[in-house]
Amino acid sequence: MSGTAEVPAKTVLIVDDDAAAMAAAVAGAGLVQPPSEMLAAAISSKELEAVLAGFAPEPPRLWLLKRRFAASDMDPDTGASHHR
């Protein structure tokens, strides 16, 4: 199959968190597209089933790593990091 097709769908649930999307999908709320690393265990255990896998986008080639700071690195009054 080539080209694109529009499929009208009524949105009933919108989340901005991959864990919430996964929980909704496992509960039967519909289709989700979180990172594949999150899906692997649920698909292996048959909690979820992969559909439309041939239409999945390429994984991102850019990863953002966030440094975690200890509580002692934070300003107790503002919560801001002492690191710049």
C-alpha positions in Angstrom: 0.0 0.0 0.0 1.4 3.4 -0.8 0.3 7.0 -0.3 -1.7 8.3 2.6 -5.2 8.0 3.8 -7.2 10.0 6.2 -9.3 8.1 8.7 -11.8 10.2 10.6 -11.8 9.5 14.3 -13.5 11.0 17.3 -11.1 11.9 20.0 -12.4 11.0 23.5 -9.2 11.0 25.6 -6.2 13.2 25.3 -3.1 12.7 27.6 0.3 14.4 27.7 2.1 11.6 29.5 3.3 8.3 28.0 2.6 6.4 31.2 -1.0 7.7 31.2 -1.4 6.7 27.5 -0.1 3.2 28.3 -2.5 2.8 31.2 -5.4 4.0 29.1 -4.5 1.5 26.3 -4.2 -1.4 28.7 -7.6 -0.4 30.1 -9.0 -0.6 26.5 -9.4 3.1 25.7 -7.9 2.8 22.2 -4.8 3.2 20.2 -1.6 4.8 21.5 1.8 5.7 20.2 4.3 6.0 23.1 8.0 5.2 22.7 8.6 1.6 21.6 10.6 0.9 24.7 7.5 1.3 26.8 5.4 -1.0 24.6 7.8 -4.0 24.5 6.8 -5.6 27.8 3.0 -5.0 27.3 3.2 -6.5 23.8 5.3 -9.5 25.0 2.8 -10.2 27.8 -0.1 -9.8 25.4 -1.6 -6.9 27.4 -1.4 -4.9 24.1 -1.3 -5.9 20.5 0.7 -4.0 17.8 -1.4 -2.7 15.0 -0.4 -0.7 11.9 3.2 -1.5 12.7 4.1 -1.0 9.0 3.1 2.6 9.4 5.1 3.4 12.5 7.4 6.4 12.1 11.2 6.1 12.4 12.4 6.4 15.9 14.0 9.7 16.8 17.7 10.0 16.4 18.0 12.7 19.0 17.9 11.9 22.7 17.7 14.4 25.5 19.5 13.4 28.7 18.7 15.3 31.9 21.2 15.5 34.7 19.7 14.6 38.0 20.8 16.7 41.0 20.9 15.6 44.6 18.6 17.5 47.1 21.8 19.1 48.5 22.4 20.8 45.1 19.1 22.6 45.4 18.3 26.0 47.0 16.0 25.2 49.9 14.0 28.4 49.5 13.4 28.3 45.7 14.1 24.7 44.7 16.4 26.1 42.0 19.6 24.2 41.1 22.9 25.8 42.2 24.4 24.5 38.9 24.3 26.5 35.8 
